[in-house]
Amino acid sequence: MHKNTQLILLTLLFTLVTGCGNKDKTADGKANENKGPKPTLVTVTQVKDTAIEITESAVGSIEGLIDPTIAAEVAARVVKVHVSPGQRVKKGELIATLDAVDFALQRNEAQAEVARIEALLQNQTKIVTRSQALVNKNFISQNAVDTDLAQQNVLKEQLTGAKARIDSINHSSSKTRIYAPTDGVVEKKIVDTGEFVKVGDPLLQIISNKRLRAHIPFPERISGQLRPGMKVRLSTPTSTKVVESVIRELKPMITESNRSIDVLADVTDEADWQPGASVTGTVVIGEQSSALMVPEQSVVLRPAGEVVYLVKDGKAHQAIVKTGQHQNGLVEITEGVSANDTIVMDGAGFLTDQAPIQITTSHTAQ
């Protein structure tokens, strides 16, 4: 009886061990089935055949065409400078005052001279009237009247000169109040209160961005394709706005330092543009009626070169390509793909040839 019990227990234990072994084999089999590369999440787009502009870009600098240095037009002492460096001023705003006391004294002197001559002229007019009456009665000769008339004309001219001197003094006195000649920003204050300035001495420098000129050095290899009047797009780090202008002129000589041709284009009334800042110029040389364009992120660099990944049967197939023009986030493909091919866009950098993929959202290159 005891032996039978042991035999039954051994039989049950063997059955349990065998069952567990089969379960482990089944689990291992399923795990092996689940092993293998997981598909990569990507977005796709189509290769589009479209017309593009042929452009050339270069980086240059901005020159201010209106940056006057305000100078004294009369000799006088500075009473007050009303602005400081960095302050924005409007055209016609008072920016400095000079001492006008000397001109006031000169004006008083000139006015007294005018009054004196007017009195003399008034008296001489009476003399001429009396002399003419005596001539009419044959009491004196005509020569005496002519002499009086000549003296009257001299006084008239002296009066005209004295009044002109007052106008000149008033004009000079007006120059003691100095106004901004244009809208701009005060770049430099050269004099201060109490200093004596002579005619022509600089007082202030104002920088204006009303009219700017872009100097863009394009490589000499395209100098033969550039012409005045060609469209050029300008951008600068100080502004988010892209300004469209035209080539105003080309400097006739190639720059020796960098073998480039200086292209000039004007910018007007752009508040955020600053003289001295850098500028990127993109000139439109021509147009290409047909080009295969894809998003830039679709093209990745691999040991074989630049490649895109074609989408076929749920896998990414590597295609070696050659690229051309870059424009607005798109790149031209000159070899390796055809129009309307579906390629990977986002996620291309994580792929290899024949990698499984899972498409999340479709996009179309414009």
Secondary structure, 3 states (H helix, E strand, C coil): CHHHHHHHHHHHHHHHHHHHHHHHHHHHHHHHHHCCCCCEEEEEEECEEEEEEEEEEEEEEEEEEECCEEECCCCEEEEEECCCCCCEECCCCEEEEECCHHHHHHHHHHHHHHHHHHHHHHHHHHHHHHHHHHHHCCCCCHHHHHHHHHHHHHHHHHHHHHHHHHHHHHHHHHCCEEECCCCEEEEEECCCCCCEECCCCEEEEEEEEEEEEEEEEEEHHHHHHCCCCCEEEEECCCCCCCEEEECCEEEEEEECCCCEEEEEEEEECCCCCCCCCEEEEEEEEEEEEEEEEEEHHHCEEECCEEEEEEEECCEEEEEECEEEEEECCEEEEEECCCCCCEEECCCHHHCCCCEEEEEEEECCCC
